[in-house]
């Protein structure tokens, strides 16, 4: 199955599971609408697809992978809602339609993000109670670590600090995106691995792979912000350059950033050698991220 067909199949399964998760009978209607508005806006579902793909590669528990993938997508969506707020990135568009705060107001957007974050863990932990599986809870813990104060949120904080204080050096750039972008992709891949019985060596290889595609994702994002198609991207482009934001393009220039993307893709692929042909989907994800237009 080619990568587009595989993503479509994974995406359908993920969306069905999200529909089940988001019934939310005890949640006020306005809050529920705001939560669902952003979660159902689409997107590529890269993180839950990586959970499913890694789990399948290692012959893991598919149902557990679906639950964990949906939890990750809720966390990712909350982060986008908060990123778009006027106090952070001040973006009016997300995934081709008005950002959450433009539809529901800033206060309700904050609450929608808060609710998605906390509900993600309610959902994952609640679904895991009957499993009594130590590796399942290792997966949830990995997600919490990578999403929190030492992971994605740390990266967001460093990013805002760099923008406000004019920090523009290589060390700061990598510190930001190792956490802001890569950590959630690492969480996805390791969570998928934990639905099986991974060895320590497998986990180390997969973490290095996911760190690589996280870096690749951010380099590509910075390139697209510079020369992408706004209609395809579904969000405002060029804001990073106008705000003097620290990016791979602003630091290295466009051509060097493209060269770095190619080298990063090559290094990520090397980490999959121990898995042989079973890693076909994860290999294809490297090219999908490197060559994406949105």
N, C-alpha and C positions, 0 to 999 in steps of 0.2 A: 504494500500500500504506500502511495507517495505521501509526502509530508502534508500536503493540503487536505487530502482525504483523511489522513490520520487525525489531523487537528480538528476537522469537521466532526469526526466520530467522537473524539474525546470531548469536544465542545458541546455536542448534543447531550452526552451523558452528564456532564458538569451542570449544564443549564437545567436539566430535569431534576438533579439533586438539589440545586439552588432553589428551585420552585418549591420543593418539599421543605427545605430549611426555612424559607421566608414566609411561611403561612402566618406566623406571629399573631396568634389570636388575642393576646393580652396587651398588645402595643397600641397606643393611640393612633388614630387613622392618619393624622398629618405626619407624625414621625415615621410611621410605616411607609407612607408614600415617598417621603424624602429618602429613606433608606433604599427602597426598591428602585427609585428613579435612577440613582447612580449605579447600583449593582446590575440593573437590567439594561444599561446603556450599551452593552456589548463589550467591545475590546477584544483582544486576541486570546485572552485566557491563558497566557503563556505559563504562568506559575502553576495553576492546577493541571495543565497539560503536562508539565514537567514532572509533577507528582505521579500522574498516571503512567507516563512513559517510563520513568525509572522503576516504578513498581512492577510494571509488566516485564521489563527487561530482567528483573531479578525474581520473577514469578511470585510476586507478593500478593497480599490480600487486596483485591480490587475495590471492595466496598470500603475498606479503611482508607484507601487512597482517594476515593471520591469524597469522603467526609473531610479528610484533611485538606484536600484541594479546595473545597468550597470554603473552608475556614480561612485559608490563605487568600482567596479571592475577596472575601469580606474585608480582611485586613488591608489588602492592597487598595480596595475601593475607598475605605475610610481615609487612607493616606492621600489619595487624589483629591477627595473633597476638601480636606484641610489645606493641601498644597495650593489649591485654587483661590483660597480666601484672600481678601485684600491685604491682610497683614503679612502674607507670605509671598506668593507668586503673583497674586492679583490677576488671575486668568478668568476671562468671561466665557470661554468655550472649553469643552472637554468631550472627547469622543464624538465630535461633530454636532453637539447641541449645547445649549446654555449650561454653564456650571451650576452645581447644586445651589450655591448661595444666590445666584441670579434668579432662580425659580422660587426658592423657599425662604430666602432671606439669610443673613449671616448667622443669626442665632440658631435657627433650625438646622442649618448646614453643619454647624458645630455639633449639635445634638445627634444628627444623623451619623456623623463620623464616629462620635463617641459610642453610639449604640451599636454600630457595625463592629467596632473593635471588641467591645465586651461580649457581644453576642457570638462572635466568632469562637471565643473560648468556651462559652456556655454550650454551643453546638458541638464542638469537637470533644469536649470532656463528657458531655451528656451521652453522646453516641458511643463513647469508648468504655463506659462503665461496665457493660456486660462482657467486654472483650477480655478483661483481666490480663492484658498483654503489656509487659514491661516496655517492649519496643514501641508500642503505640504511644505510650506516655513520653518516651524519649523523643518521639517525633513532635508531640505537642510542645514539649519543653524547648526543643530546637527552634520551633516557630516563634515561641515567646521571646527567646533570647535574641534571635535575628531581627525581630520586629521592634524591639524595645529600646531602652535607654543606652544600651551598648551596641545597638545595631542600626536599623533604619532611622529611628528617631535621632540617634546621635549624628548620623550623616546629614539629616535635614537641618539640625541645629548648626553643625559646622558649615554647611552650605550658606545658611543665612548670615552667619557670623562673617564668613569670607566676603560675601557681597557687601555687607554694611561697612566692614573695616578695610576693604580693598586688598585683601590677601590674595596673592596671585603667584604661588609657587607650586612646583611639581609635587612636593610632599603633601601639601594641603589638598591638592586635587585628588590624589589617590586615597588619602584618608577619608575624604568626603564620599567618594563613590564606591570604595570597598564596603562601606556601611549603607549608604543611602540606596544604592542600586543592587550591588552584588549580594548582600546578606539575605534579601528575600528570595533570590534565585537559589542560593545555597540552601536555604530552608526548604524550598520546594523539592529539590533533588534529594536531600538527606531524608526528608519526611517520606518520600516515595521509597527510598531504600529501607527505611525502618519498617515498612509494611511487610518486608521479607525478613530474612535473618542475615543481615550483611556482616561481612568480616571487617575487621579494622582496616585492612588494606583497601578493601572496596570503598569504604567510607572516605578514606583519605584521597583516593583517586577521584571520587565523585565530588568531593568538596573543591578540589583543585579545578576540576572541569567547570563546576558551577561558578566559581570565582572568576574564571576566564570568560564565560559567557556574560557574566554580570558586567565586567569591564567592557567587553565588546558591545553590549547593549547600550552602555552610556556613551561610548565613543561614537557609535552610529547615531544615537539620539542627538548628540552635539553637531554632527555633520548635517543631519537632516534639519536641525534648527537653522543652520546656515544656508542650505541650498535645497531644502525639501519643498514639496508642494503642500500648501496650507490646506487645500481641499481634501487631499488624501490623508493628511495628518489629523485633521479634525480638531486642531487647536491653533492658537495664535503662534506664529513663528517669528523669529528675529528678536524676541524679547530679551534673550540672554545677552546678545551683543549690545543692545541699547542700554541695558542696565549694567554693563561692564562685568557681567557674571563670569566667574572662573569656569572655563570649559576646556576640553581638549583642543578645540579649534582656536580659542583665544590664546592658549598657552603655546601650542606647537605650530599653528597654522593648518590650513585645510589639507594640503597634500601630505604632510607628515602625519596628521591624524588618520588619514586613509591608510597609509602604510602601517601605522600602529594597529589599526583594525585587522589588517591581513595577518600580521604576526601574532596578534592575540588569538585569532581564530585558529591558526596553526597549532599554537601551544595548547589550546583547549582540546583540540582533536587528539593530541598525543596522550592525554589523560584517559582516553577511552580505549586505548589499545588492549588493556587486560580483559575487556569485555567482548572483544571480537565482533562477530556479525550481530550479536544480540543488541549492540548499541546503535543500530541503524537510525532509530528515531532521534537519539541524542546527537548523533552526527549531523543529521539533517537540520536540527534546530540551530546549529552553529551557522550554517549557510543562510537559514531563514533570517536570523538576527542580523548577520553581516550585510545581507543584500536587501533588507526591508526598505520599503518606501513610505511606511506609515507606522 
